[in-house]
Amino acid sequence: MRLILYDDLMEVITLKEELEPVIGEKQAIEKVQNLLLPIESINIGNIVRLIVEIATTKSTAVEEQVEEKEEKEAAEGEEEPWTKAELLSYLKDATPYQRILLAALVQVDKEPATRKQVTFLMNEIAKRRPSEGIDKKLTGRSMGGARAGLKMRRKPLNKEDIIESSWSHAERDYIYKIKDDYKQIVIDWVKGEKLWIKEEIG
């Protein structure tokens, strides 16, 4: 028999929600299940590996400010541009959170869009496309997690970020847009994936 306090169980649920935008729902559930399943009490190596794995994954879902700092520190021109085929292959493996983020960025009324505008549109897409499997309110944290997941997947490929972001003093918020070189490819992909809702919301 395994026991867990209610407060601790709520922490586990919060952990799962934080991991979802970064690694996807299936892997997040798997990691949480590994925490709750019986673990051999003599060999604690399994516990150590699980803790390190979760800590590593969570560290990628840092606040937007940290990500911005890392981007500025990266040397200009080190990352290569995408070809259309490479980008479509990359988009094919996007998690539902990443898919909805990209869909929102190409459907905003005004570019660049604030974090608030993007998360509003992400919620509209999630609500109108229940097949994506996101049935909870998305926040700036969800958006940050999706961005971190996209970054984690593209870094080994040595490809540039397809999303431009910066702090806007006028908006007093971060602003975002898909880079012009990739916008039409992402629009076509979003339409092909049935995530286009612009006409539905007027």
C-alpha positions in Angstrom: 0.0 0.0 0.0 1.2 3.5 -0.8 0.1 6.6 1.1 0.2 10.3 0.1 -1.0 13.4 1.8 -3.6 15.5 -0.1 -1.3 18.5 -0.3 1.5 16.4 -1.7 -0.9 14.9 -4.3 -1.9 18.4 -5.4 1.8 19.2 -5.8 2.2 16.1 -8.0 -0.8 17.3 -10.2 0.8 20.8 -10.4 4.1 19.1 -11.5 2.3 17.2 -14.2 0.6 20.4 -15.5 4.0 22.2 -15.6 5.6 19.4 -17.5 2.8 19.0 -20.1 3.6 22.1 -22.3 7.3 21.1 -22.4 7.3 17.3 -23.0 3.6 16.6 -23.9 0.8 15.1 -21.9 1.8 11.4 -22.4 5.3 11.8 -21.1 4.2 14.1 -18.3 1.7 11.4 -17.1 4.4 8.7 -17.4 6.8 10.7 -15.2 4.2 11.3 -12.6 3.1 7.6 -12.6 6.7 6.7 -12.0 6.6 8.8 -8.9 3.5 7.1 -7.6 4.3 3.4 -8.5 6.1 1.2 -6.0 9.8 1.7 -6.1 12.4 -0.8 -5.0 13.5 0.4 -1.5 17.0 -1.0 -1.6 18.2 0.4 -4.9 17.5 4.1 -4.8 19.1 4.7 -8.2 15.7 4.7 -9.8 14.5 7.5 -7.5 17.7 9.5 -8.2 17.3 9.1 -12.0 13.6 10.1 -11.8 14.4 13.2 -9.7 17.2 14.3 -12.1 15.0 13.6 -15.1 12.1 15.8 -13.8 14.5 18.5 -12.6 16.1 18.7 -16.0 12.7 18.8 -17.8 11.4 21.5 -15.4 14.5 23.6 -15.9 13.6 24.0 -19.6 10.3 25.6 -18.7 11.8 28.7 -17.1 10.2 32.2 -17.1 10.3 34.1 -20.4 12.9 36.6 -19.0 15.4 33.8 -18.5 14.8 32.5 -22.1 15.2 36.0 -23.4 18.5 36.4 -21.6 19.8 33.1 -23.1 18.8 34.2 -26.6 20.7 37.5 -26.3 23.8 35.7 -25.0 23.8 33.3 -27.9 26.2 34.4 -30.6 24.5 36.0 -33.7 24.5 33.8 -36.8 25.5 30.5 -35.1 22.0 29.0 -35.7 21.1 28.1 -39.3 17.8 29.0 -41.1 15.2 26.4 -41.8 14.4 24.9 -45.1 10.6 24.4 -45.7 11.0 20.6 -45.5 13.0 20.8 -42.3 10.5 23.2 -40.7 7.5 21.0 -41.6 9.3 18.0 -40.2 9.9 19.9 -36.9 6.3 21.1 -36.8 5.0 17.5 -37.2 6.4 16.5 -33.8 5.0 19.5 -31.9 3.0 18.8 -28.7 -0.6 20.0 -28.5 0.5 23.1 -26.4 3.2 23.9 -29.0 0.7 23.4 -31.9 -1.8 25.8 -30.2 0.9 28.4 -29.5 2.0 28.4 -33.2 -1.6 28.5 -34.4 -2.3 31.5 -32.1 0.8 33.4 -33.3 -0.3 33.3 -36.9 -3.9 34.3 -36.2 -3.5 37.3 -34.0 -5.1 40.5 -35.3 -2.1 42.7 -34.8 1.6 41.8 -34.9 3.6 41.6 -32.8 1.1 40.4 -30.2 1.3 40.6 -26.4 1.5 37.6 -24.2 -2.0 38.4 -23.0 -3.3 38.4 -26.6 -1.5 35.2 -27.5 -2.8 33.3 -24.4 -6.4 34.5 -25.1 -6.2 33.1 -28.6 -4.6 29.9 -27.4 -7.6 29.4 -25.1 -10.0 30.1 -28.0 -8.2 27.5 -30.2 -8.1 24.9 -27.4 -11.8 25.4 -26.7 -12.8 25.1 -30.4 -10.5 22.2 -31.1 -11.1 19.7 -28.2 -9.4 17.0 -30.3 -6.1 18.7 -29.1 -6.8 17.3 -25.7 -6.3 20.6 -23.7 -9.3 21.1 -21.4 -8.0 23.6 -19.0 -7.3 27.4 -19.0 -4.0 28.2 -20.6 -1.8 30.9 -19.0 1.5 32.7 -19.6 3.2 29.8 -17.9 1.6 27.4 -20.4 2.9 29.6 -23.2 6.4 29.8 -21.7 6.4 26.0 -21.3 5.4 25.5 -25.0 8.2 27.9 -26.1 10.7 26.1 -23.9 9.6 22.8 -25.4 10.1 24.2 -29.0 13.5 25.5 -28.0 14.5 22.2 -26.5 13.6 20.4 -29.7 15.3 22.8 -32.1 18.6 23.3 -30.2 20.1 19.9 -31.2 19.2 20.7 -34.8 21.2 24.0 -34.5 18.3 25.9 -36.1 17.1 29.4 -35.4 14.0 30.3 -33.5 11.0 30.9 -35.7 9.4 33.1 -33.1 10.6 36.7 -32.5 10.1 38.1 -29.0 11.0 41.1 -27.1 9.9 43.3 -24.2 7.7 46.2 -25.1 7.8 49.2 -22.8 4.7 50.6 -24.5 2.7 47.4 -23.9 4.5 46.7 -20.6 4.5 43.1 -21.7 6.4 40.7 -23.9 5.5 40.8 -27.6 5.7 37.9 -30.1 5.5 37.1 -33.8 6.4 34.4 -36.2 9.4 35.5 -38.3 8.4 36.7 -41.7 10.6 34.1 -43.5 8.5 31.3 -41.9 5.1 32.8 -41.4 3.4 31.5 -44.6 4.8 28.0 -44.0 3.3 28.0 -40.5 0.0 29.5 -41.7 -0.3 26.7 -44.3 0.6 24.1 -41.7 -1.9 25.5 -39.2 -4.7 25.4 -41.8 -3.7 21.8 -42.9 -3.8 20.7 -39.2 -7.4 22.2 -38.9 -6.2 24.7 -36.2 -7.3 27.8 -38.2 -10.2 29.5 -36.4 -9.9 33.1 -37.4 -13.2 33.2 -39.4 -15.0 31.4 -36.6 -14.3 34.1 -34.0 -14.8 37.0 -36.5 
